[in-house]
């Protein structure tokens, strides 16, 4: 790509990315800490992806998603997944109208902009497959007809890492559909004191609308035009291939620790997420640092560990750290 064209993209990104900083500032009025969660949500929103969040209860996951929805004037629905949930409970169903002697469609809570699928692994397989169609195809089938979802549609699913009784582990095919997987932890001591003070006030802080779904959709077009050099593309492919064939990437120590590596979807999502991350940081081009910053969140749920790795308490994080330290940076 000519240097002049890259400069033009860079200028366009700098002009358009201002709303991202405003949005983060607005959310910070309500949410204390969790900067990485907010930033990654914005990355997924701009890259048209979904997020799987793992963390103990009480870390403001619901409040963060609701606050972001308010700040971008988007519709929000929270669905509590339970073992007795039915697909129709989330997608909608056909209702028979006796007056007109015909069926009408009653749309479910998935027909919205931001969906918080709380404790997704508590729902049975049929419900998870209904959600999978919505995530992948951006449509929902009710009866014999398909209904498109809004252009701005993102699923943020949560998992509780502690209580696993009565859960249905997500199949690898579904986990692979999530662009990012985030592990969120407890706030620091100073942050927790601020949370305590803020949430025990008579009036809880409220956010103002700083942007709109239309502005997010327009920003996505700019994100798609962010420049990725051939060397960066090769770097992405090298990282993904290192998870599949560690020996060929001079990672002999990992060959018995990975049962299955990342799919080609990982390469696509890593490129898309890196573009969105560069956009948020005001750049019209992707750097190796962008790949490193977002790489763990894109790849951590796509590596299936071997029995040997699990027996030795090796984690995906450890493997990824070794890969990023070994694979040559352009």
Secondary structure by P-SEA (a helix, b strand, c coil): ccaaaaaaaaaaaaacaaaaaaaaaaaaaccccaaaaaaaaaaaaaacbbbbbbcccccaaaaaaaaaaaaabbbbbbbbccccccccccbbbbbbbccccbbbbbccccccccccccccccccaaaaaaaaaaaaccccccccbbbbcccbbbbbbbbbcccccccccccaaaaaaccbbbbbbbbcaaaaaaaaaaaaccccccccccccaaaaaaaaaaaaaccccaaaaaaaaaaaaaaccccccccccccccccccccaaaaaaaaaaaaaaaaaaccccccaaaaaacccccccccccccaaaaaacccaaaaaaaaaaccccc
